Amino acid sequence: MTNTPSGFATRQLDHVSVWSLIKPYWVSEERGTAWGLLMAIVTMDLLMVAINARLNIWSRDFYDALESKNVREFPQLVLIFAALAFAFIILSVYNRYLRQMLGFRWRQWLTRRYLNRWLDGGTFYRVERDRLADNPDQRIAADLSLFATTTLSLTLDLLSTVETFVWFSIVLWNTAGAMTVMVGSSSVQIPGYMLWAAIVYAIAGALVTNKIGHPLVSINYQLQRVEADFRFGLIRLRENAEEIAFYEGMPIEESNANDLFTRIRENWWRFMKYTRRYSFVLNFYAQVADIFPIIVASPRYFTGAVSFGTLMQITDAFSSVSDSLSWFINNYDTLVEWRATVNRLSEFERVMQQSHLKESVSPATEHGGINLHYVDENRLVTRNLSLAVPDGKTLANVRDIVVKPGSRWLIRGKSGSGKSTFLRALAGLWPFGNGSIDAPVGARMMFIPQRSYLPAGTFKAALAYPAKADTFGDDECREVLRACRLEGFADRLQESDPWWRILSPGEQQRLAVARVLLHKPDYVFLDEATSALDSETEAHLYHLLTERLHKGAIVSVAQRKSLVQFHEETLDIKCPPEWGGAT
């Protein structure tokens, strides 16, 4: 891997369109199943529209039979309705079932893709390090689900709406006939006047709805964000319960949680205000729509031009056309939520495209950055290495070193001088600065921080991390646990508990060393990895590492002078006098 500057600094990020979010799934390896399910759903939608069209004709015959008191045709019409209704119910149930299936398959594919991109190459680390996006967990867990299901629902409903509009426009045009309007002394005929009335009514409603409800897009975006921030704060409170209890920090945590919820309250009141206006428009539109077609069509009924059944047929067709044209109005709140979700995903997509390039445009990398190369040599070499912070300020200049197999290096320096940053640079996580690092290709490296990560699951899974639990045998795991003085956990390998809470800091550090003994890396980097241990236990663990990794290189960041005896080489890192240092 090489971190080098690019032309990214001179151009803006590419715009992420809605289509670029939708398209990948439909051309992916699952496209066959996806398109097959989509065609089945569309076919069902067409059949349901056809049934509705047949019911429209049925309504004319039914109301004419009632008006003429035709007892002979009435039972037959009831049977026809029963058959049509049964078919519609079956189609509706399986249509929804297949929609749910396709929506979840789409979400599943998106989740796997975004998880892969988020975790691949340390993108997640750079997103958090550079604060490129808030709550990426919510975007993957919630926004992808909303995007897949809502996009599918809106698209299919729109397609069904178009089908309904085309069919019932023909019905309305043919059945409603023309309307004669007197203009001065002349009469003007308006063919298909009911269709034009429906179109004008829907367009007017759409314009007013968009005018009133447009601010809801940004409000909904902020609502999703502040809700996620509040939820994340509560999760941190739960995960750090013991530390907070020791500090008796409950009042400040309550204050912080209330501050976060205040943002929710303020945004929610804005949401309520605009929703109230939108609801007035929507309900007014819906109520008027019930009587409007009858009022418009009634003149021809009163003149005897159409029967009562035909009037009902016209009213039903008008309602179908009006509902079709009112798709935007009826789905406006869903569209608002969908637009906010698309905005968040577009932002996240841009961030993941940017995360590997942001380093190149930082002031700390504009003159080259730290270049990490993997070479076919069995040693790790640094050349002209200078560490910096993202704003370009120099943190420390590091002399050239060569870390050979079996060597022991101790990294020393004052707190904040950049010792941990040096290890981040060796791991390829810190590009800010200048110089180059040559790392042996294919070498197994382990970086052990002061506080190791413990995943959820069994104790064996925590011990084997980052490998899977079944990578190592139980006997092998028990042996390293006993060697690292964790005998009490040797018989708890299959127990599942929140080990990050149960284990003390010292036990967690001993577990981290046990991991190293299991994995037997070629290079191990320990960043204050024994700072929570007493001197005797620390010495015991270093003896173990030295004996069992006699061919592996050990690089330690530590302050204790007692560790000098376990290392042959020393690297002192000093920051410039004018700079107070970093971590």
C-alpha positions in Angstrom: 0.0 0.0 0.0 1.3 3.5 -0.9 -0.2 6.7 0.5 0.4 9.3 -2.2 -1.2 12.6 -3.1 -3.7 12.8 -5.9 -5.6 15.3 -7.9 -8.4 15.0 -5.4 -7.2 18.2 -3.7 -8.1 20.3 -6.7 -11.6 19.0 -7.3 -14.7 18.4 -5.4 -16.1 15.0 -4.6 -18.2 13.5 -7.3 -21.9 13.9 -6.9 -23.6 10.7 -5.7 -26.9 10.4 -7.5 -29.9 8.4 -6.4 -29.4 6.1 -9.5 -25.8 5.3 -8.4 -27.2 4.1 -5.1 -30.0 2.0 -6.8 -28.2 0.5 -9.8 -25.5 -1.7 -8.2 -27.9 -4.4 -6.9 -29.8 -4.7 -10.2 -26.6 -5.4 -12.1 -25.0 -7.6 -9.4 -24.7 -11.3 -9.1 -28.2 -11.4 -7.7 -29.7 -9.6 -10.7 -31.4 -12.8 -12.0 -33.4 -13.4 -8.8 -34.0 -9.7 -8.4 -35.5 -9.1 -11.8 -37.5 -12.4 -11.6 -39.1 -11.3 -8.4 -39.7 -7.8 -9.8 -41.4 -9.2 -12.9 -43.6 -11.4 -10.8 -44.6 -8.4 -8.7 -45.3 -6.2 -11.7 -47.4 -8.9 -13.3 -49.5 -9.2 -10.1 -49.9 -5.4 -10.1 -51.2 -5.5 -13.7 -53.7 -8.3 -12.8 -54.8 -6.3 -9.7 -55.4 -3.2 -11.9 -57.3 -5.4 -14.4 -59.5 -6.6 -11.5 -60.1 -3.1 -10.4 -61.1 -2.1 -14.0 -63.5 -5.1 -14.1 -65.0 -4.0 -10.7 -65.5 -0.5 -12.2 -67.7 -2.0 -14.8 -69.3 -4.2 -12.2 -70.2 -1.1 -10.1 -72.2 0.3 -13.1 -74.1 -2.9 -13.5 -74.7 -3.3 -9.8 -76.1 0.1 -9.2 -78.2 0.0 -12.3 -79.6 -3.3 -11.0 -80.4 -1.7 -7.7 -82.0 1.3 -9.4 -84.2 -0.9 -11.6 -84.8 -3.4 -8.8 -83.5 -6.2 -11.0 -83.8 -9.2 -8.7 -82.7 -11.7 -11.3 -79.3 -10.2 -12.0 -78.5 -9.2 -8.4 -77.3 -12.7 -7.2 -75.2 -13.2 -10.3 -73.5 -9.8 -9.7 -72.8 -10.7 -6.1 -71.1 -13.9 -7.2 -69.0 -12.0 -9.8 -67.9 -9.6 -7.0 -67.0 -12.5 -4.7 -64.9 -14.1 -7.4 -63.1 -10.9 -8.2 -62.6 -10.0 -4.6 -61.1 -13.5 -3.8 -58.7 -13.2 -6.7 -57.8 -9.7 -5.7 -57.1 -10.8 -2.1 -54.9 -13.7 -3.2 -52.9 -11.4 -5.5 -52.6 -8.7 -2.9 -51.3 -11.1 -0.2 -48.6 -12.7 -2.4 -47.8 -9.3 -4.0 -46.9 -8.0 -0.5 -45.1 -11.2 0.4 -42.9 -11.0 -2.7 -42.3 -7.3 -2.2 -41.1 -8.0 1.4 -38.8 -10.8 0.0 -37.3 -8.6 -2.7 -36.9 -5.7 -0.3 -35.1 -7.8 2.3 -32.8 -9.4 -0.3 -31.9 -5.9 -1.6 -31.2 -4.8 2.0 -29.2 -7.9 2.7 -27.0 -7.3 -0.4 -26.6 -3.6 0.4 -25.6 -4.4 4.0 -23.0 -6.9 3.0 -21.6 -4.4 0.4 -21.5 -1.5 2.7 -20.0 -3.5 5.6 -17.3 -4.8 3.2 -16.5 -1.3 2.0 -16.7 0.2 5.5 -14.4 -2.3 7.0 -12.1 -3.0 4.0 -8.7 -1.3 4.2 -9.5 0.4 7.5 -12.1 2.8 6.0 -14.1 2.7 9.2 -11.0 3.8 11.2 -10.4 6.8 8.9 -14.0 7.8 9.0 -13.9 7.9 12.8 -10.4 9.3 13.0 -11.2 12.2 10.7 -14.8 12.5 11.8 -16.1 12.3 8.3 -19.6 11.1 9.1 -21.8 10.8 12.1 -23.3 7.5 13.2 -22.2 5.2 10.4 -23.8 2.4 12.3 -27.2 3.9 11.9 -26.7 4.4 8.2 -25.8 0.7 7.7 -28.3 -0.7 10.1 -31.3 1.6 9.6 -30.9 3.8 6.5 -30.0 0.9 4.2 -33.2 -0.9 5.3 -35.3 2.2 4.7 -33.7 2.9 1.4 -34.3 -0.6 0.0 -37.8 -1.2 1.2 -39.0 2.4 0.6 -37.4 2.7 -2.9 -39.0 -0.6 -3.9 -42.4 0.4 -2.5 -42.4 3.8 -4.0 -41.3 2.6 -7.4 -43.7 -0.3 -7.6 -46.6 1.9 -6.3 -45.7 4.5 -8.9 -45.7 1.9 -11.7 -49.1 0.5 -10.5 -50.3 4.1 -10.3 -49.3 4.7 -14.0 -51.1 1.5 -15.0 -54.2 2.6 -13.1 -54.1 6.1 -14.6 -53.9 4.8 -18.2 -56.7 2.3 -17.8 -59.2 4.5 -15.9 -58.4 7.6 -18.0 -59.7 5.6 -21.0 -62.8 4.6 -18.9 -63.4 8.2 -17.8 -63.0 9.6 -21.2 -65.4 7.2 -22.8 -68.1 7.1 -20.0 -68.2 10.7 -18.9 -68.6 12.1 -22.4 -68.3 15.7 -23.3 -69.5 18.8 -21.4 -71.0 21.8 -23.2 -70.0 25.2 -21.8 -71.5 28.4 -23.0 -68.9 31.1 -23.8 -70.8 34.2 -24.5 -73.3 33.3 -27.2 -71.3 30.3 -28.4 -71.2 26.8 -27.0 -68.0 24.9 -26.5 -67.7 21.2 -26.0 -65.0 19.8 -23.7 -64.4 16.2 -24.5 -63.5 14.0 -21.6 -64.1 16.9 -19.2 -64.0 14.7 -16.1 -60.5 13.6 -17.0 -59.3 17.2 -17.3 -61.0 18.0 -14.0 -59.2 15.2 -12.3 -55.8 16.4 -13.8 -56.3 20.0 -12.7 -57.5 19.0 -9.2 -54.4 16.7 -8.7 -51.9 19.2 -10.0 -53.3 22.0 -7.8 -53.1 19.7 -4.8 -49.5 18.6 -5.6 -48.3 22.2 -6.0 -49.8 23.2 -2.6 -48.6 20.1 -0.9 -45.0 20.6 -2.1 -45.1 24.3 -1.1 -46.2 23.5 2.4 -44.3 20.3 3.0 -40.9 20.9 1.3 -39.1 22.0 4.6 -39.9 18.5 6.0 -37.0 17.1 3.9 -34.2 18.8 5.9 -36.2 18.5 9.2 -36.5 14.8 8.7 -32.7 14.5 7.9 -31.9 16.3 11.2 -34.4 14.2 13.1 -32.7 11.0 12.1 -29.3 12.5 13.0 -30.3 13.7 16.5 -32.2 10.5 17.3 -29.0 8.5 16.4 -26.8 10.8 18.5 -29.1 10.3 21.5 -29.2 6.5 21.1 -25.4 6.5 20.7 -25.0 8.5 24.0 -27.2 6.0 25.8 -25.1 3.1 24.4 -21.9 4.7 25.7 -23.5 5.2 29.1 -24.4 1.5 29.3 -21.0 0.3 28.1 -19.1 2.5 30.6 -21.5 1.9 33.5 -18.8 0.9 36.0 -16.4 3.8 35.2 -19.2 6.3 35.5 -20.4 4.8 38.8 -16.9 5.0 40.2 -16.6 8.7 39.3 -20.2 9.3 40.5 -20.7 10.9 37.1 -24.5 10.2 37.0 -25.5 13.9 37.3 -23.3 15.0 34.4 -24.4 12.0 32.3 -28.0 12.8 33.0 -27.3 16.4 31.9 -25.6 15.3 28.7 -28.4 12.9 27.9 -31.0 15.7 28.5 -29.0 18.1 26.3 -29.0 15.5 23.5 -32.8 15.0 24.0 -33.3 18.7 23.9 -32.1 18.7 20.3 -34.6 16.0 19.6 -37.4 18.0 21.2 -36.5 21.2 19.3 -36.4 19.4 16.0 -39.5 17.5 16.8 -41.5 20.7 17.4 -40.4 22.0 14.0 -41.4 18.6 12.5 -44.8 18.9 14.3 -45.4 22.5 13.1 -44.8 21.6 9.4 -46.6 18.3 9.7 -49.7 20.1 11.0 -49.7 22.4 8.0 -49.2 19.4 5.7 -52.0 17.5 7.4 -54.4 20.4 6.9 -53.7 20.3 3.1 -53.9 16.5 2.9 -57.1 16.1 4.8 -58.8 19.0 2.9 -57.7 17.5 -0.4 -59.0 14.0 0.6 -62.4 15.3 1.9 -63.1 17.4 -1.2 -62.1 14.4 -3.4 -65.0 12.4 -2.0 -67.7 14.9 -3.3 -65.9 16.7 -6.1 -66.5 14.0 -8.9 -70.2 13.7 -8.0 -70.6 17.5 -8.2 -68.8 17.7 -11.5 -70.6 14.7 -13.1 -74.1 15.4 -11.6 -75.3 17.8 -14.4 -75.3 15.0 -17.0 -77.1 12.7 -14.5 -79.8 15.3 -13.8 -80.4 15.8 -17.5 -80.8 12.0 -17.9 -77.7 11.7 -20.1 -76.3 8.9 -17.9 -77.8 6.4 -15.5 -77.2 6.1 -11.8 -75.0 3.1 -12.4 -73.0 5.1 -15.0 -72.7 8.0 -12.5 -71.2 5.6 -9.9 -68.9 4.2 -12.6 -67.8 7.7 -13.5 -67.3 8.6 -9.8 -65.2 5.4 -9.2 -63.1 6.0 -12.4 -62.6 9.7 -11.4 -61.4 8.6 -7.9 -59.0 6.1 -9.5 -57.6 8.7 -11.8 -57.5 11.3 -9.1 -55.7 8.8 -6.7 -53.2 8.0 -9.5 -52.5 11.6 -10.1 -52.3 12.2 -6.3 -49.5 9.7 -5.8 -47.2 12.5 -5.0 -49.6 14.0 -2.5 -50.5 10.7 -0.8 -46.8 9.6 -0.6 -45.3 13.0 0.3 -44.5 12.1 3.9 -42.9 8.8 2.7 -41.0 10.7 0.0 -39.7 13.2 2.6 -38.4 10.4 4.8 -36.9 8.6 1.7 -35.2 11.8 0.5 -33.6 12.3 3.9 -32.4 8.7 3.9 -31.0 9.1 0.4 -29.2 12.2 1.5 -27.6 10.4 4.5 -26.6 7.4 2.3 -25.2 9.7 -0.4 -23.2 11.5 2.2 -21.9 8.2 3.5 -21.1 7.0 0.0 -19.1 10.2 -0.6 -17.3 9.7 2.7 -16.3 6.1 1.8 -15.1 7.3 -1.6 -13.2 10.1 0.2 -11.8 8.3 3.2 -8.8 6.9 1.3 -8.2 10.3 -0.4 -8.8 12.7 2.5 -5.3 11.9 3.8 -3.9 13.1 0.5 -5.3 16.6 0.8 -4.3 17.2 4.4 -1.7 19.8 5.0 0.3 17.1 6.7 0.5 15.1 3.5 0.6 17.7 0.7 4.4 17.3 0.4 4.3 13.5 0.0 2.9 12.0 3.2 4.2 8.8 4.8 4.5 6.1 2.1 4.1 2.5 3.3 5.5 0.0 0.9 5.4 -3.8 1.1 8.7 -5.2 -0.1 10.2 -8.6 -0.6 12.7 -8.3 2.3 12.6 -9.9 5.7 12.9 -6.7 7.7 11.1 -3.5 8.5 12.9 -0.2 7.6 12.0 3.4 8.1 13.6 6.2 6.1 13.5 10.0 6.8 10.4 9.6 8.8 8.6 12.7 10.1 5.4 12.5 12.0 2.8 15.3 11.9 -0.7 16.0 12.9 -3.4 16.4 10.3 -3.1 20.2 10.2 0.5 19.8 9.0 2.3 20.7 12.3 5.4 18.5 12.8 5.0 16.2 15.8 8.4 14.3 15.8 11.3 13.4 13.6 12.2 9.7 13.8 15.7 8.4 13.1 16.0 5.6 10.5 15.7 2.1 12.0 15.9 -1.5 10.8 13.8 -4.0 12.6 15.1 -7.5 11.8 13.5 -10.9 12.7 14.3 -11.8 16.3 15.3 -8.2 17.3 13.9 -6.4 20.4 13.2 -2.7 20.2 12.1 -0.4 23.0 10.4 2.9 22.0 10.8 5.6 24.6 9.8 9.3 24.9 7.8 11.7 27.0 4.1 11.4 27.2 2.6 13.0 24.0 5.8 12.8 22.0 4.3 10.6 19.3 5.2 7.1 20.3 1.8 5.6 19.7 1.6 7.7 16.5 4.8 6.0 15.3 3.1 2.6 15.7 0.1 3.9 13.8 2.4 4.9 11.0 4.0 1.4 11.0 0.5 -0.1 10.8 -0.4 2.2 7.8 -3.1 4.0 9.9 -1.3 7.4 10.1 -0.3 8.9 6.7 0.3 12.4 8.1 3.9 13.4 7.8 6.8 12.5 5.5 9.2 9.7 4.8 8.8 6.0 3.9 8.3 2.7 5.6 9.3 -0.6 4.0 7.4 -3.6 5.5 8.1 -7.2 4.6 5.4 -8.5 2.3 3.4 -11.5 3.7 4.8 -11.0 7.3 2.3 -11.6 10.1 2.1 -8.5 12.3 0.2 -7.9 15.5 -0.3 -4.5 17.1 -1.4 -4.6 20.7 -2.8 -1.4 22.1 -2.9 -0.5 25.8 -6.5 -1.5 26.0 -7.2 -4.4 23.7 -10.6 -4.9 21.9 -12.7 -7.8 23.3 -15.5 -8.9 20.9 -18.9 -10.1 22.0 -19.2 -13.9 22.3 -17.4 -16.7 24.0 -14.2 -16.3 26.0 -12.4 -18.5 23.4 -13.6 -16.1 20.6 -12.1 -13.2 22.6 -8.8 -15.1 23.0 -8.6 -16.1 19.4 -9.4 -12.6 18.0 -8.9 -11.6 15.2 -9.0 -15.2 14.1 -12.2 -17.3 14.4 -12.7 -19.2 17.7 -12.3 -22.7 16.0 -8.9 -21.7 14.6 -7.2 -23.0 17.8 -7.8 -26.1 19.9 -9.2 -25.9 23.4 -6.1 -27.5 24.9 -3.8 -25.0 23.1 -6.0 -22.2 24.4 -5.9 -23.5 28.0 -2.1 -23.8 27.9 -1.5 -20.2 26.9 -4.1 -19.0 29.5 -2.3 -20.8 32.2 1.1 -19.5 31.0 -0.3 -16.0 31.2 -1.7 -16.6 34.7 -5.3 -16.7 33.6 -6.0 -20.1 35.0 -9.4 -19.1 36.3 -10.7 -18.7 32.7 -9.2 -22.0 31.3 -12.5 -23.8 31.9 -14.7 -21.0 30.7 -13.8 -21.0 27.0 -17.3 -21.7 25.8 -19.0 -19.2 28.1 -20.5 -16.0 26.6 -20.4 -12.9 28.6 -19.5 -9.2 28.2 -15.8 -9.9 28.8 -14.8 -6.2 28.3 -16.7 -5.5 31.5 -15.8 -8.6 33.5 -12.1 -8.6 33.0 -10.0 -6.1 34.9 -7.5 -4.0 32.9 -4.7 -6.3 34.0 -6.6 -9.4 33.0 -7.3 -7.8 29.6 -3.6 -7.1 29.1 -2.7 -10.7 30.0 -5.3 -11.9 27.6 -3.8 -9.8 24.9 -0.4 -11.4 25.5 -2.0 -14.8 25.4 -3.4 -13.9 21.9 0.1 -13.1 20.8 1.3 -16.5 22.0 -1.5 -18.2 20.1 -0.9 -16.4 16.8 2.9 -16.4 16.9 3.3 -13.3 14.7 6.5 -12.4 12.9 6.4 -8.9 14.3 4.6 -7.8 17.5 4.1 -4.2 18.5 3.1 -3.5 22.1 1.9 -0.1 22.9 2.0 0.2 26.8 0.5 -3.3 26.6 1.6 -4.2 30.2 1.1 -0.9 31.9 -1.7 -2.2 34.1 0.4 -5.1 35.4 2.7 -5.3 38.4 6.5 -5.5 37.6 6.7 -9.2 38.4 3.8 -10.2 36.2 5.1 -7.9 33.4 8.6 -9.5 33.6 7.0 -13.0 33.5 5.0 -12.1 30.3 8.1 -10.6 28.6 10.0 -13.7 29.4 7.3 -15.7 27.7 7.3 -13.5 24.6 11.1 -13.6 24.4 11.2 -17.4 24.7 8.2 -18.3 22.5 8.8 -15.7 19.8 12.5 -16.2 19.5 12.3 -15.7 15.7 9.8 -12.9 15.9 10.6 -9.2 16.3 9.2 -7.4 19.4 8.7 -3.6 19.4 7.5 -2.1 22.7 6.4 1.3 23.6 6.9 1.7 27.3 8.0 4.1 30.0 9.2 1.6 32.7 13.0 1.3 32.9 12.6 -2.3 34.1 11.7 -3.3 30.5 15.1 -2.2 29.1 16.5 -5.6 30.0 14.2 -7.3 27.5 15.2 -5.2 24.6 18.4 -4.9 22.7 17.7 -1.7 20.7 16.3 1.6 21.8 14.5 4.4 19.9 14.0 7.7 21.6 11.3 9.9 20.1 11.4 13.6 20.8 8.9 16.2 19.7 10.1 19.7 18.8 10.4 22.1 21.7 7.7 24.4 20.4 5.1 21.5 20.1 3.4 20.0 23.2 3.0 16.7 21.5 0.2 14.3 20.7 -0.4 10.7 21.6 
